[in-house]
Amino acid sequence: MAQKRRKFSPEFRDEAVKMVVVESRPIAEVAREIQVNEGTLGTWVSRYRQEHAGEEPPLNISERARLRELERENRELRMKTEFLGKAAAFFAQEGIVNLSWRAWGWDDRRVC
């Protein structure tokens, strides 16, 4: 049997969106707290951000520096992931991937 659709008041939606936007809380966390589907809350937040795109305050100096740091870290992690993927493909192609201790002649008791 299909469930009835829940209807939420505009005030409830606004409060939920403010919990995400103003308090910088994750959508998933707020959705669990107020017992709303993550996708529903995400839609509300996206709609709010589209309607109020010019109202967000500009980043201050420390936030801008943190953003640059996170962007740099993100680039590095993407490069590492790409390299590891290529390395795994290379070793798999060569048939070298057997990383068990015994395959390399190590006894499990000597590892620690």
C-alpha positions as a Markdown table, in Angstrom:
| # | Residue | x | y | z |
|---|---|---|---|---|
| 1 | Met | 0.0 | 0.0 | 0.0 |
| 2 | Ala | 1.4 | 3.4 | -1.0 |
| 3 | Gln | 2.1 | 5.9 | 1.7 |
| 4 | Lys | 0.5 | 9.4 | 1.6 |
| 5 | Arg | 2.7 | 12.2 | 0.6 |
| 6 | Arg | 3.7 | 14.4 | 3.5 |
| 7 | Lys | 3.2 | 18.1 | 3.1 |
| 8 | Phe | 5.5 | 20.6 | 4.8 |
| 9 | Ser | 4.6 | 24.2 | 5.6 |
| 10 | Pro | 6.7 | 27.0 | 4.1 |
| 11 | Glu | 7.8 | 27.9 | 7.6 |
| 12 | Phe | 9.1 | 24.4 | 8.3 |
| 13 | Arg | 11.0 | 24.4 | 4.9 |
| 14 | Asp | 12.5 | 27.8 | 5.7 |
| 15 | Glu | 13.7 | 26.6 | 9.1 |
| 16 | Ala | 15.2 | 23.4 | 7.6 |
| 17 | Val | 17.0 | 25.4 | 4.9 |
| 18 | Lys | 18.4 | 27.9 | 7.5 |
| 19 | Met | 19.7 | 25.0 | 9.5 |
| 20 | Val | 21.8 | 24.0 | 6.5 |
| 21 | Val | 22.7 | 27.4 | 5.0 |
| 22 | Val | 23.2 | 29.6 | 8.0 |
| 23 | Glu | 24.6 | 27.0 | 10.5 |
| 24 | Ser | 26.7 | 25.3 | 7.7 |
| 25 | Arg | 25.4 | 21.9 | 8.7 |
| 26 | Pro | 25.4 | 18.9 | 6.3 |
| 27 | Ile | 22.1 | 18.2 | 4.5 |
| 28 | Ala | 22.2 | 14.5 | 5.6 |
| 29 | Glu | 22.5 | 15.4 | 9.3 |
| 30 | Val | 19.7 | 18.0 | 9.3 |
| 31 | Ala | 17.5 | 15.6 | 7.2 |
| 32 | Arg | 17.9 | 12.9 | 9.8 |
| 33 | Glu | 17.3 | 15.3 | 12.6 |
| 34 | Ile | 14.0 | 16.6 | 11.2 |
| 35 | Gln | 13.0 | 13.2 | 9.7 |
| 36 | Val | 12.9 | 14.4 | 6.1 |
| 37 | Asn | 14.4 | 12.6 | 3.0 |
| 38 | Glu | 17.8 | 13.9 | 2.1 |
| 39 | Gly | 16.8 | 14.5 | -1.5 |
| 40 | Thr | 13.8 | 16.6 | -0.4 |
| 41 | Leu | 15.9 | 18.8 | 1.8 |
| 42 | Gly | 18.6 | 19.0 | -0.8 |
| 43 | Thr | 15.9 | 20.3 | -3.3 |
| 44 | Trp | 14.8 | 22.9 | -0.8 |
| 45 | Val | 18.3 | 24.1 | -0.2 |
| 46 | Ser | 19.1 | 24.2 | -4.0 |
| 47 | Arg | 16.0 | 26.2 | -4.7 |
| 48 | Tyr | 16.8 | 28.6 | -1.8 |
| 49 | Arg | 20.4 | 29.1 | -3.1 |
| 50 | Gln | 19.1 | 29.8 | -6.6 |
| 51 | Glu | 16.6 | 32.3 | -5.4 |
| 52 | His | 19.1 | 34.0 | -3.1 |
| 53 | Ala | 22.3 | 33.7 | -5.1 |
| 54 | Gly | 23.5 | 37.3 | -4.7 |
| 55 | Glu | 22.8 | 37.5 | -1.0 |
| 56 | Glu | 25.6 | 35.2 | 0.3 |
| 57 | Pro | 28.3 | 37.3 | 1.9 |
| 58 | Pro | 31.7 | 37.3 | 0.3 |
| 59 | Leu | 34.5 | 35.2 | 1.8 |
| 60 | Asn | 36.8 | 36.8 | 4.3 |
| 61 | Ile | 40.6 | 36.4 | 4.2 |
| 62 | Ser | 40.8 | 33.3 | 6.4 |
| 63 | Glu | 37.9 | 31.6 | 4.5 |
| 64 | Arg | 39.5 | 32.4 | 1.2 |
| 65 | Ala | 42.9 | 31.0 | 2.4 |
| 66 | Arg | 41.2 | 27.8 | 3.7 |
| 67 | Leu | 39.4 | 27.4 | 0.3 |
| 68 | Arg | 42.6 | 27.7 | -1.5 |
| 69 | Glu | 44.2 | 25.1 | 0.8 |
| 70 | Leu | 41.3 | 22.7 | 0.3 |
| 71 | Glu | 41.4 | 23.2 | -3.5 |
| 72 | Arg | 45.2 | 22.4 | -3.5 |
| 73 | Glu | 44.6 | 19.3 | -1.3 |
| 74 | Asn | 41.8 | 18.2 | -3.6 |
| 75 | Arg | 44.1 | 18.5 | -6.7 |
| 76 | Glu | 46.8 | 16.5 | -5.0 |
| 77 | Leu | 44.4 | 13.8 | -3.9 |
| 78 | Arg | 43.0 | 13.5 | -7.4 |
| 79 | Met | 46.5 | 13.2 | -8.8 |
| 80 | Lys | 47.4 | 10.5 | -6.3 |
| 81 | Thr | 44.2 | 8.6 | -7.1 |
| 82 | Glu | 44.8 | 8.8 | -10.8 |
| 83 | Phe | 48.4 | 7.5 | -10.3 |
| 84 | Leu | 47.3 | 4.6 | -8.0 |
| 85 | Gly | 44.7 | 3.6 | -10.5 |
| 86 | Lys | 47.2 | 3.5 | -13.3 |
| 87 | Ala | 49.7 | 1.6 | -11.1 |
| 88 | Ala | 47.1 | -0.9 | -10.2 |
| 89 | Ala | 46.2 | -1.4 | -13.8 |
| 90 | Phe | 49.8 | -1.8 | -14.8 |
| 91 | Phe | 50.5 | -4.4 | -12.1 |
| 92 | Ala | 47.3 | -6.3 | -12.9 |
| 93 | Gln | 48.2 | -6.4 | -16.5 |
| 94 | Glu | 51.6 | -7.8 | -15.7 |
| 95 | Gly | 50.1 | -10.4 | -13.3 |
| 96 | Ile | 52.3 | -9.1 | -10.5 |
| 97 | Val | 49.5 | -8.4 | -8.0 |
| 98 | Asn | 49.9 | -11.0 | -5.3 |
| 99 | Leu | 50.4 | -9.0 | -2.1 |
| 100 | Ser | 49.9 | -11.8 | 0.5 |
| 101 | Trp | 52.8 | -12.1 | 2.9 |
| 102 | Arg | 53.3 | -15.8 | 2.2 |
| 103 | Ala | 53.5 | -15.1 | -1.6 |
| 104 | Trp | 56.6 | -13.0 | -0.9 |
| 105 | Gly | 58.2 | -15.5 | 1.4 |
| 106 | Trp | 57.2 | -13.8 | 4.7 |
| 107 | Asp | 55.9 | -15.8 | 7.6 |
| 108 | Asp | 52.9 | -14.1 | 9.4 |
| 109 | Arg | 54.7 | -14.4 | 12.7 |
| 110 | Arg | 57.7 | -12.3 | 11.6 |
| 111 | Val | 55.6 | -9.3 | 10.5 |
| 112 | Cys | 55.0 | -7.8 | 13.9 |
